[in-house]
Amino acid sequence: MRNGITLITSFNRNILKFILILILTAFIGHGCSRSGPDDSSVPTRPNNCYFENPGPSRNDDGILKSSYWITNKCDLDTLSGYTKVVGDLTIRSNSLMSLTGIESLASVGGRIIITDNAILTSLEGLEGLTSVGGDLEIAGNDGLTNLEGLENVTSVGGDLEIRGNADLTNLEGLENVTSVGGDLGIIGNAGLTSLKGLENLTFVGQMNI
């Protein structure tokens, strides 16, 4: 009888171990999921990164079908490989010095807002950008001295606003912009000594300089 009880106890322990393994496996798998139920619709994200952005959806041709925020290097790396953002692109970070890594981005259908980047000194990484469907706003980036990185942008569909960039000395980087569908505003850039960079602008709404 004692041997029978021992066998039953051992059998029960094995069952409990098996159930525990199944529970742990399911829990770990769920905890590591970052992108929601459809992993095929989102880009591969770097390890050990925390993302405020929800898992963005993408077509096979590299189009981001939503708006997107860049607040850190992980967000920047996640956008690598995209050619178009259908919505708005907002870049606001306390840790980025440049935008290197998103050179493949060619167009943004909505607005581009580059604002309050505490240590951003360069727009390098935006060289592939050719058009902005909405506004282009560059404001409150105290480390920027020029706008190099935007040299391939030819048109801005909305307003072009450059405001409150304390160390900006010129507008070099905008040489190829020929058309601004909305207004042009260049306001409160304390170090700005030259408008060099606007030589080829041929169409613009109102100007506030």
RASULLIN-V464654 format. One record per residue. RES is the residue in one small letter. BURIAL is b if it has 16 or more other ideal C-beta (glycine too) atoms within 10 Angstrom, else e. Layout:
BEGIN
<<RES | BURIAL> <RES | BURIAL>>
END
This chain:
BEGIN
<<m | e> <r | e> <n | e> <g | e> <i | e> <t | e> <l | e> <i | e> <t | e> <s | e> <f | e> <n | e> <r | e> <n | e> <i | e> <l | e> <k | e> <f | e> <i | e> <l | e> <i | e> <l | e> <i | e> <l | e> <t | e> <a | e> <f | e> <i | e> <g | e> <h | e> <g | e> <c | e> <s | e> <r | e> <s | b> <g | e> <p | e> <d | e> <d | e> <s | e> <s | e> <v | b> <p | b> <t | e> <r | b> <p | e> <n | e> <n | e> <c | e> <y | e> <f | b> <e | e> <n | b> <p | e> <g | b> <p | b> <s | b> <r | b> <n | e> <d | e> <d | e> <g | e> <i | e> <l | b> <k | e> <s | e> <s | b> <y | b> <w | b> <i | b> <t | b> <n | b> <k | b> <c | b> <d | b> <l | b> <d | b> <t | b> <l | b> <s | b> <g | b> <y | b> <t | e> <k | b> <v | b> <v | b> <g | b> <d | b> <l | b> <t | b> <i | b> <r | b> <s | b> <n | e> <s | e> <l | b> <m | e> <s | e> <l | b> <t | b> <g | b> <i | b> <e | b> <s | b> <l | b> <a | e> <s | b> <v | b> <g | b> <g | b> <r | b> <i | b> <i | b> <i | b> <t | b> <d | e> <n | b> <a | e> <i | e> <l | b> <t | b> <s | b> <l | b> <e | e> <g | b> <l | b> <e | b> <g | e> <l | b> <t | e> <s | b> <v | b> <g | b> <g | b> <d | b> <l | b> <e | b> <i | b> <a | b> <g | b> <n | b> <d | b> <g | e> <l | b> <t | e> <n | b> <l | b> <e | b> <g | b> <l | b> <e | b> <n | b> <v | b> <t | e> <s | b> <v | b> <g | b> <g | b> <d | b> <l | b> <e | b> <i | b> <r | b> <g | b> <n | b> <a | e> <d | e> <l | b> <t | e> <n | b> <l | b> <e | b> <g | b> <l | b> <e | b> <n | b> <v | b> <t | e> <s | e> <v | b> <g | b> <g | b> <d | e> <l | b> <g | b> <i | b> <i | e> <g | e> <n | b> <a | e> <g | e> <l | b> <t | e> <s | e> <l | e> <k | e> <g | b> <l | b> <e | e> <n | e> <l | b> <t | e> <f | e> <v | b> <g | e> <q | e> <m | e> <n | e> <i | e>>
END
